[in-house]
Amino acid sequence: MREYTADVPKTILELQQFRQTQSIPIRSKAGREGVATLVNLNPSINAWYVLELRWSDGAPARTYHLENPNPHRRTLRLDQRYPSGLVVEEGADRFACDLFSAASPDLLEQGKASGHIFFPLCESRFYLRNRGAGRHTTLEAATDFFRGRVWGGEEAIVIGHHLLGDANRETGRISKDAQGAARGRGDGRQGPQAASIDPKYADRLMTSTNLGIPLEDAGVTRLVPGVWYAAMGNAGVYVSVLPPNFIAHEILQRRDGAATRLDSVEASALTYLIAFDLDRFELGFARGTEHPGVEWSDHILDQMKDPALPGPDGIGSAAPLSATGLVSPWDARRSVAVFTGGFKRAHGAFKQGQLALKNHGSHYGFVENGVVFSKLQPGLATILTLDDGSVEMKTWEEADNRLLSRIKHARQSGVPIVELDEASQSPVPGRLVGQWGAGNWSGSEDAKLRTIRAGAAIQSRNGKRFLIYAMFSTATPSAMARVFQAYDCRYAMMLDMNALEHTYLAVYRNAGSGLAIDHLLEGMSVLDKPSAGQPVPRFVGFPDNRDFFYVMQRDVKGVQP
């Protein structure tokens, strides 16, 4: 704990306050001797380990990042009775794994040189993680070039984003059909809570040519705005569309002091939403090969940066941990969807407002597989998965640090879009929704905030909870808040913005003997990689430089990777 809290330069291992360490003498068959040290980075999560080998012949120390795909049933240990490798414990069973008895190259070095991002060891009981080479889209490559190498590049990017802010705007085609609208509402008891709609639009139907997720009822071509429809091939997944100007008057015109009035452009722009039943699914998170980083953000005030530290948490690198930018193969088998994460480190901190003056500028925190890469900061909107698979969204508080040992994944992204008002037990806009600088909403310097944006929310209905992802074809934070309020979401936060690659979501389903990839918007399909005439899905089929979330079917007891 002292190492974790100390404001001094440190390693990523010293940032892990719950780690457990073992060391034993080791010996190869050729008589080479040394010391092996195994670090379980968070025993409560039991997923990631670091193995270090130091040989007595003076060779440089070697470190390896290991992953345990079955953390609830397996544990890795060093045992002096097996001086040439690790022992895997599964209940009463023990498996000795010979890793470094060979002279050169041993099995670990073979794994590093293999080119495999996940290299199986000990009959696939655990894996060596190797760093992936993340893919950049053309837009991201150009943005990184301007940001890093061109004087005034950041300003040029902001202007470009503003000029292209409405480029993805879609309004759909609206028609009147009272009977069709009544049929489309059904009995309203299945799936998530429908949006609260102004009664004057009760006879409207919406057609979108850009919705990429087919419906279970293939005969439905026109949607009732705000109503949820079952997605094809995945029980517990639902889709909905809504233009903000259809929202009930008492929500849209509410004077709550935070949200601003919507203009006609964003009010008529479609929002695409997808919901996942959290009784059926759980949520994973993975860093990209490059983003988010752990270094200082250039976005903070100069006085908040400590020149003695390589980053706000005392680390300037995540080495020796390997970022893969890829869903692990054992999680990929039960994944049904992926979507892009939050801001890069460059903009993931505050330059204005109270949060800019706290905790080195309040850099957005993140945790992967129980490992803290950047501390979770008070006051920031946080989505997290606990060790029991439950998914929560909340504004982080100092008292929440008691949960850290149990947090498997977490990602912070700014401040709340929507939060629950305790007095009325209804959702209200976050207090900084209408404040460009203090809310760190990005956009242009003159606070023009309308652009393509994505957000996540939690909705509760009839004892069930749903994770909702929404892509706003163009919106300000105020429009996002009104939409999430209409769907009675008790908490909501922004993720990323400005381009389809930053708001990407894909759903997977079985289609005959193959796999179908359905995108929330048809245009997102260009972000998958073609191979032999077939699309290879982003984040699952090849590494990406950006962080992402993945939605998995809940683990079935007895099914072991």
N, C-alpha and C positions, 0 to 999 in steps of 0.2 A: 504493500500500500504506500509506503514512503517513496519508493521508486516511481510508482504510478503518479503520485501527486506532486512530486518535486518538479519545479520549473527549471530544469537543467537539461542539457543535451543527453540523450539516451538512445538505446536501441529499441527496435520494435518488441523484442523479448522483455525488456525492462518495463515496457508499457503494459504488460499483461500481469495484473496484480494477483490473479488466481493460479498462475502457472505452477506446475510441479516438475521437479528435475531429478533425474537419476544419472549416476555415472558408475561405470564398471571398467576394469581392465579388459582389453580384448587382445586376441591373438589370431593371426592368419595361419593357414596350414603350412606356409613357408617359414613360419617362426617370427614373422613381423609382429611387434607388440605396440600397444598404444592404449588410448582411453576413449571410450564411447560415452557420449552424454545425450540423453533423450529428454526432451522438454515437452510435456503435455501442456499446451498453451491455455486450455481452460477445461479442467477435468469434468465440470458439470455438463459441458457440451460434448467433450471427448471426441472431437472430429479432427483437429489438426495437431501435428507434432513437428518438432524440429529435431533432427538427429545430427550431431556433430562428431566427427572422427578426428582424433589427433594421434598421429603415429610418432613413435619415439625416435624415428630416423631423421626428424627435422623437416619432413615434408609439410607443406602448408595445410592447415586445418581445412577440412571439407564439411560443408553443411548441406542438408537435404530437407526439403519440405515434404512431409508425409501426410496422407489423408486416410482416415478411417471411414469407410463407407457405411459401416454398421455400428454407430456409436452407442446404441442402446444395449448391444449384446457383446461387443468386442472391445478389448483394451490391449494396447501395445505396452510391453515392458522390456527392460533389460534384466538379464538373469546371469549371474556369474557362472552358472552351470553350462551356459551356452555362449562362450566367449567369441563366437564368430557371427553373431547376428542378434535378432530380436525374437521375443516370444510373444505370440498372440494368444490371449486368453479369451475363451468363450465359455462362460459358466465353469464347469468342471474340466473342460477340454483345454489342452495347451498344445500349441503348434510352434515348433522351433523353425525359424526362418534363417537360413544361411545367406548372409548378405555380403560379407567382406572377407571370406576365407581365401578366395583366389588371390593370386599375386597381383595381377593387373591385366585388364581392367576388371574390377569386381562387379557384382551385379548392380550396385548402385551407380557406378560410373557407366556401365552399359545402358542403364536407364536414362541417364542424363544425355547420352550421345544418341539415343534412339530416334529422336525427332517426335516421339509421342508426348502429347501434353499430359496425359495420364498413363503412366507406365505401371502395369500390374506387378506386384511382388507377392511372394508367399501364396501362390495359387490364387491370386486376386483377393486375398484377405485384406490387403491394404495397397495403396498406390503411392508412387512417387509423382509429385506435381512438378511439371516443368513450365516455365513461362511461355505463354502463347504470343504469337505475332498478330496483334489486333488489326482488323481491317478498318480503314478510314474511307468514308465516302468522299466524293469529289468536293462537296460543300465543306465538310470538316477539314479536309486538307487545305483548301483555300483559306478558311477561317484561321486555322493555326498558323499559316504562313503570314497572313496580314497581322495577326495578333503578336507574333514573335519577331518578325523581321522588318516590318514596314513602319516607318515613323508615322504616327497618327493612325496606325492600323486599327486600334480599338475603336476610335471614333468612326472610322469608315465602316466597320462592322455594324456598329449601332445604327448608323444612317441606313445601311443596306437592309437591316432587319426591319426598320421602320417603313421603308419604301415597299418592302415585300410583305408587310404585316397582314394584308388582306388577300394575299395571293392564293391562299388555300380556302378562302371563304366559300361556303356553299349554302344555298337556301333551300334546295330541294324543290319539289313541285307539290303544291297544295291543292287539294280538290275538296268539294263538298259532297258528302254522302252520309246522311244521317243514319241510314240502316246499316251501311258498312261499318261506320264508326261504332255503332252499338254492338254489332257482332264482334268487332275486334277487341272490345274491352273484356269479353267473356265474363266469368263470374268474379274475377279479381282476387281470387284466394290463393292462386299459385304464384310462386316466385317472389321477387322483391316488391316493395311498396311502389305503386305507380305515382307519377308526379301529380301535384295539384295544379289543375289546368283551369284557366278562365272559362266559365260555362259558355261564353259566346263562341268558343272554338270547339264545342262538343261534337259538332257534325263534320269536323275536318279529318282528312286522311293525308298522309305524307308519303311521297315517293322520292327515294334517293337512289341515284344510279351509282353512287360511290360506296355504299355499304357493302363490305366484302365478306360478311359472315352470313352464310345461308341459314334460313330458319328451319326448324323441325317440320313445321307445316309449310311445305314447298308451295302450296297454293296461295299463300299470302304474298302479295306484291305491293300493297299499300298499307302503311302502318298508322295506327292511332298514335299521335304524338304523346309521349310520356308513359305509354303502356309498355310492359316488358313482354318479349317474345322468346320462347325457348330456342336456343341455338341448335343447329343440326349436329348430331353425333356425340354430344357431351351433356349428359344429364347434369343439371345444376348450374348450367351456364345460360345467361339470358342477355338479350340486347334491347336497346331502346334508342329512340331519337327524339330530339326536342329543340325547337327554336325558343330562345328565352322569352320572346314576346307572347308566347302562348301561356306563360306561367300565370297562376291565379293573381288577381289584382292585389289582394291583401299582402302577398309576398313581394311582388314586383315593385309596388309603390310604397313599401314600408319605409318609414323614416326612422332608421335605427342608428343613424350617426356614423356608420362605418362605410357601407357601400354607397357608391355614387350612382346617379341616374344613368341608365343605359342609353347610348345613342342608337339611331335607327339601323346602323350597319351591323353592330354586334347583336342587337335585339332580334334580328331576323336570321342570324347565322346559325346553322345547325350545330348541335352538340350530339356526338355519338357516344353512347355509353354501353358498357358491358359489365355484368355482375356475376360474381362467383359465390356459390353457396359454401360458406365456411364450415358447414358440417361435412362437406365432401372434399374440400380442398385445403391445402396449406400453402404458405408462401415462402419462397427462398429468395436470396439476394446474392449477387456476385459482383465484385469489382471488375471493371474492364482492364485490359492490359495496361492502360495509361491513366484512365480517369475513374473516379476522382483521385487526385494525388494527395500527399500528406504534407506538402510544403506550404509555405506562406501564400496566401492569396494577395495579389497586387491590388485588390479592390479595397483593402482596409485602410484606415487612417494611419499615417506615418508613425504617430506616437504609440500605436497599439502593437507595433512590431518590435520584438526584442532581438537585436542583432546578434546576441550571444546564442540564440537558438536557431537550429536549421528549419524549424517549423513550429507552429503554435503548441504542439504537444511534445516538443523536444526531439522529434525525429524528422529527418529529411528524406528518409527512404524506408520502404517496407522490407528490404532485404534482411534475411535470406528467404522470405516468403515469396512464393511465385503466384503472380496474377495470371489466370488462364483466359479470362474473357469468354468463358464457355461454361455451359451447364455440364456438370460431371456426368459421366455415362450412366451411373446408377440412378441419378435423379432424372436424367433425360427420359428414361423408360417410363416414368409415370407423370411426366410434365404434359400439361394440356395447353399452356399459354406462356408467352413471355412478353414483357413490355419494358421500354427504356426507363432508366432510373432518373436521377436528379441532375442538378447543375454540376458542371465541372468545378474543380477547385478555384479556378480563376475568378468565378463570380459567386462562389459558395461561402460568402462572408459578408459582413455589413460595413458600409461606408458612412451611413447616416443613421440617426436615431439612437435610442438608448442602447440597443444591442451592439451598436458599433463601438461603444465605450466600455464594454464588458468582455472579459475572457478573451483577450487578444483579438477582439473584433467578432467573436461568436462564429467561428468557422463551423460549417455544417459537419456534424459527426457521422460516423458510419462504423458498423460492426459486421463482420462476415464470419460465419461458423464459430462464433464465440470469441473472436479475436478483435480487440479494439484497434482500429487504425487511426481513428480520430475521435476524441472524446465527445460524448453526447452532451450538448450544451443546453443549459436552462433557457427557457423561453422559446425554443424552436419546435416546430411541428415535426413529429417523429412517427414513423411507421416501424413496427417491430414484430418479430416472431420469437416466442418464448420456447423453452426447452420441451414443452408439452405440445408444440405445434400450434398453439393459439396465436391469433393475429390481433394486434392492438394498434390503435392510433391515438396519440395524445400530445399535448404540449409538455415537453420534458421539464421536470423540476428537480432540484437538488435531492429531494427525498427519494426520487426514483432511482438513484444510484444503488439502492439496495437490491434492485433487480439485475444488476450487471452480470452476476455470475450465471443467471438463467437466460440471458438474452443470446439467442442463436444468431439472429440477423437484426440489424437496425439501420435505418437511413433517415437522416434529417434533411429537410428541404424548406428553408424559410420559416414563415410563421403561418398560423392557421388561416385557411380560407373560410371555414365554417367551424364553429364549436358550439357546445351545448350550453344554453342558458339555464342555470340550475333553478331559477325562480319559476320560469314558465315551462321548463322541460321541453323546450323547442330549440331547433338550430337557429343560430344567428351568425351574421358575418363576423369574422375575426376583426379585432379592434384596429388592425393596421391595414385592412383590405383597401381602403381608400387613400393610403399614404404611400406614394411611389418610393421615396428614398428609405423611409423607416421600415417599410415592408420588404425592401430589396426585391421588387417585382421585375426588375430589368425593364427594357424598353428604351425609348429615346430620352435624351437629357431633358427635354421639355415635358416629360411625364406623359407622353402619349403611349399608352400601354396596350393598345389593341393589336393582337397578333395571334397566331395559332398557339394554343397552350394545352397542356395535359395535366390532369389531377387525379388523385385517388381519394376515396371516402369509405366510411363504414356506415352501413344502414342496418338497423334492427327492426325485425317485424315478426310478430307472433312467436317470439322465442327463438327465432333464427337470425343469423347475422350474415350479411353479404359484404364482400369486398367489391367496390365499384371503381372502375377505371373510366375516365371520361376524356375524350378528345374534343376540344372546342375549335371549330374551324376558324374562328377569329373571336377574340374575347379579351376584355379587361378582367382583372381579379374580381371586380364587382359582378360581372356577368357570371363568372364561375360560381360565386357565392350564391347568387339567386337560383341557379340551376340546382346546386346541391341542396339548398333549402327546399326547393320544390319537391325533390325526391325524399325529403325528410331524413337526410343524412346527418348523423349526430356529430361527425367530425370529418373534415376534409382538408387536404393540403395540395399545393401545387407540386408538380414534378419538374418537367422541362418544357421547352417552348421553342418557337421560331422556325421549325422545319419538320417535315414528315419523319426524318430519321431520328429526331429528338422526341417524337411522340408515337413511335412505332409500337404496335401491338399485333401479335399473331396468335391464332388458336390452331391447335392440331387435332385432327380426328382421323380415325381409321376409315379408309375408303377402298373397299375390296382388299387386295393384297398389299396396298400401298398406304401412304400417309398423305392426307390432304392438308394444305396450309391455307388457312383462311385469315385474311387481314381485316382489321377493323375498318380500314379504308382501302379500296382497291389499289390506290396509288402507292401504298406502302410495299407492294410486292416487288418493286424495283430494288428494294434494299436487301433482298435475298440474293444469294450468289448462284448463278447458273452453272450446272455441271452435267455434261453429257445430255444436254437438252432438258434437264430437270432442275427445278429450283432447290437450293440447299438453304434451310432456314437459318436466319441470323441468330446468333447467340447459342444455337444448338448444334448446327452443322459446321460452323467455323468461328474462330475467336473474333471478338470485337473490342475496340479500344474503349468503349463506353460501358458504364455499369448498368445493371439491369435486374429486374425481378422475374421470377418464374413461378408459375402456379402449378402445383402438383396434386395429384390425387392423394388423399390421406394414406399413410403407410398401413398396409394390411399386416396384422400380426402373423408372424411366421414366415413372411416373405423376406428372404435375406439376399442382399446384393452379393 
